[in-house]
Amino acid sequence: MYILAIETTGKYGTAAVIGDDGCIYSASSETEMNHLRDIISISDEAIRKAGISKQDLTHIAASKGPGSFTGIRIGVTTARTLAQILGIPCIAVSSLEAMAERVMDAACDAGASYVVPIINARRHQVYAGIWELIRSEDSARCTLRPAGEERQYMIEELLDELKSRQQNDMQKDGVLTVYFTGDGIDAYDDIIHDALPKGSYFEAAEEIRYQHAENVAEAAYHKAECGRTVSYNELLPEYMRLAEAEQRLKAGTLSEKIKKAGGLL
Amino acid sequence: MKNGKHISLGIETSCDETAAAVVADGREILSNIINSQISIHTRFGGVVPEIASRRHLENINDVIGAALEEAGVTINDVDLAGVTYGPGLVGALLIGVAAAKSIAYAADIPLIGVNHMHGHIAANYLEHPELEPPFMSLVVSGGHTEIVNVPEYNRCEKIGGTRDDAAGEAFDKVARVIGLGYPGGPKVDRAAKEGDRDAIAFKRVWLEPGSYDFSFSGLKTQALNYLNSERQAGREIRVNDVAASFQEAIVEVISTKAVNAALEFGQKRIVMAGGVASNSRLRELISQKAAVHDIEVLRPSPLLCTDNGAMIASAAYYAYMAGERSGFDLDAVPALEFK
């Protein structure tokens, strides 16, 4: 099994190949938001580093979002089309899940109870998910268990939710710490600082804070082992948000002029 | 190659059609699949870019698959992947570009980025098997109104263009204000057939003498002013007359300038392209004016006037024959110029 994983939902596009030996070979874009220009060259670089040819690939995995809409579309379209032409299945991976995996060991070492990836969705919004760190008996190793819906939150709403979990837990054994990761830290550091008690949270170091295809590849490998693959036309983006015009249509606030022109009135 | 013929795959996603086609030797359409989003965008009164991008992604691979299947070829028969990389909506373009790159990479075939406007002109190579450059081309669509001299395959020299609104855009805008809705072009065309084109004296905007440029934004203002004054005077608005008079003001200027350009450059043919080339009054008037000077007017059938993959496959084929190749770093260029 050789999986090519593509991650273009953040600032820098990355690609990685994982094989049955668990080794991961990756390549990264050197320019911000250069996904469309770089996607094939970084994929090819990862494939070459792995010492295989593209015909040896057995699956194409993509980070399906949430994240940059444009980035999601470039990654998902590329993954779908490569899979279609090579005649192999796809694997969809949540960008948040892969980000949680990226910091799992660091969060475990820090003694955190929860991992919370937050992606900046502007205007006080984040795309986020909550994972609980489950410790091995000797506390040396951790695994992740989903502990909250992956969705769009107001940052304040997410912090309230985490605070109430902390307070509930305080009554039990007194320590519950949150490990944040993702570019939501860069955007909302002040708000987090004001909302949560000092010492009750950690922020991932920049080296492991952002999306990376290595973790998409790892997550994809587990899914492939469990047979959780899809055909290329079933690989769909996870935007976590309707287009603005669709939101307005749903809310009934599409302007009268447009409704009239569109024949709705 | 299939049966000794060169096989081009063309992909087009610059606006609201997700399209892919297979063309043999740059001329013969083996398949031409067009998935139109018009019904989706109609309820918003126009193309919503974010929604267009989303639908392109959901449709693109099925459209490509259908194009190959209907053509009776497999990806191994395909010799090049051509794709529109501009001009157009950036979020829409990038779906086609990402798909075409992936095909070229996975199938080890050349990638050819195509200017959408070259594609519209190439639609005529599919429609008219005998047509070869040189000729004068008139490209009129929702985003373009351009007069282009075509001295040889894959070469376009723009000699005039709009300074503000494109003809199709002007149609859309006036259709909206007189309540005809989107898409404006065909609706104005239809209403105009029932109207009097001399009813309202809309201004013909010729610009400075000898110019092949256009300006249509003033016409929209004039139409709005006319409607307001009629309403204030309590007179009934005759939609068909407004449509016919407005349309006449646009097509008279376009057809006159196109014929003048052909005369000045010594071209014996005017080749029409783009969605507005389907406008019945434009076709009628330009044919009349050209006939006086013994100039032949050619145009693609309505299906090939709309955005489609076959025209991109044909343009890609001629670009390939001229030695052009795109790298895997091909980008989407929303404001790509004619060249």
Chai-1 contact restraints between the chains, C-beta under 6 A:
chainA,res_idxA,chainB,res_idxB,connection_type,confidence,min_distance_angstrom,max_distance_angstrom,comment,restraint_id
A,L36,B,L94,contact,1.0,0.0,6.0,A-B,restraint_1
A,L36,B,D331,contact,1.0,0.0,6.0,A-B,restraint_2
A,R37,B,D329,contact,1.0,0.0,6.0,A-B,restraint_3
A,R37,B,D331,contact,1.0,0.0,6.0,A-B,restraint_4
A,I40,B,K101,contact,1.0,0.0,6.0,A-B,restraint_5
A,I40,B,Y105,contact,1.0,0.0,6.0,A-B,restraint_6
A,I40,B,F328,contact,1.0,0.0,6.0,A-B,restraint_7
A,S41,B,F328,contact,1.0,0.0,6.0,A-B,restraint_8
A,R73,B,L57,contact,1.0,0.0,6.0,A-B,restraint_9
A,I74,B,A98,contact,1.0,0.0,6.0,A-B,restraint_10
A,T77,B,L57,contact,1.0,0.0,6.0,A-B,restraint_11
A,T77,B,I95,contact,1.0,0.0,6.0,A-B,restraint_12
A,T77,B,A98,contact,1.0,0.0,6.0,A-B,restraint_13
A,T77,B,A99,contact,1.0,0.0,6.0,A-B,restraint_14
A,T78,B,A98,contact,1.0,0.0,6.0,A-B,restraint_15
A,T78,B,S102,contact,1.0,0.0,6.0,A-B,restraint_16
A,R80,B,N61,contact,1.0,0.0,6.0,A-B,restraint_17
A,T81,B,A99,contact,1.0,0.0,6.0,A-B,restraint_18
A,T81,B,S102,contact,1.0,0.0,6.0,A-B,restraint_19
A,L82,B,S102,contact,1.0,0.0,6.0,A-B,restraint_20
A,L82,B,A106,contact,1.0,0.0,6.0,A-B,restraint_21
A,Q84,B,N61,contact,1.0,0.0,6.0,A-B,restraint_22
A,I85,B,I75,contact,1.0,0.0,6.0,A-B,restraint_23
A,I85,B,I103,contact,1.0,0.0,6.0,A-B,restraint_24
A,I85,B,A106,contact,1.0,0.0,6.0,A-B,restraint_25
A,I85,B,A107,contact,1.0,0.0,6.0,A-B,restraint_26
A,L86,B,A106,contact,1.0,0.0,6.0,A-B,restraint_27
A,Y232,B,N61,contact,1.0,0.0,6.0,A-B,restraint_28
A,N233,B,N61,contact,1.0,0.0,6.0,A-B,restraint_29
A,N233,B,D62,contact,1.0,0.0,6.0,A-B,restraint_30
A,A243,B,E50,contact,1.0,0.0,6.0,A-B,restraint_31
A,A243,B,I51,contact,1.0,0.0,6.0,A-B,restraint_32
A,A245,B,F44,contact,1.0,0.0,6.0,A-B,restraint_33
A,A245,B,V48,contact,1.0,0.0,6.0,A-B,restraint_34
A,I258,B,G45,contact,1.0,0.0,6.0,A-B,restraint_35
A,A261,B,G45,contact,1.0,0.0,6.0,A-B,restraint_36
A,A261,B,R176,contact,1.0,0.0,6.0,A-B,restraint_37
A,A261,B,G181,contact,1.0,0.0,6.0,A-B,restraint_38
A,G262,B,T42,contact,1.0,0.0,6.0,A-B,restraint_39
A,G262,B,R43,contact,1.0,0.0,6.0,A-B,restraint_40
A,G262,B,F44,contact,1.0,0.0,6.0,A-B,restraint_41
A,G262,B,G45,contact,1.0,0.0,6.0,A-B,restraint_42
A,G263,B,G181,contact,1.0,0.0,6.0,A-B,restraint_43
